[in-house]
């Protein structure tokens, strides 16, 4: 995998997870519903794109299937996000940050599956921590329910990615 591929994974998918709820906003105050929904929406869009890349570039059926699961689950989650945003009269950002990196990603190589799965484990661990923190600090009951509903899916994604990592012959 080239340095560009690694940078894409870090800056595209992982940056979305790292910035999902912006640490300082959560520490002092309850997160604003609009901010959380916009970040969830952006994260879902990045995960959908990452899933599409895995479906196309994955070397193993396991990674391609994982990509398909990401697309399906994050599309469903994003429908819930957009539905709540509509109820709350919140306009979600339509920009798809990271889309350019997705299109510039080079063809998969033999290490794609391992690197992708490892990044997905790290990404989903961070997502789980950030969604849990947002859920526990929000005062919006509908947002709290949405975040509670999202957590099992994120855990499923982390577990599935970990199984892929564990099955890779080139573990380190």
Buried (B, 14 or more C-beta within 10 A) or exposed (E): BEEEBEEBBBBBBBBBBBBBBBEEBBEEEBBBBBBBBBBBBBBBBBBBBBBBBBBEBBBBEBBBBBBBBBBEBBBEBBEBBBEBBEEEEBEBEEEEBBEEBBEEBEEBEEBBBBBBBBBBBBBBBBBBBBBBBBBEBBEBEEBBBBBEEBBEBBBEBBEBBBEBBEBBEEEE
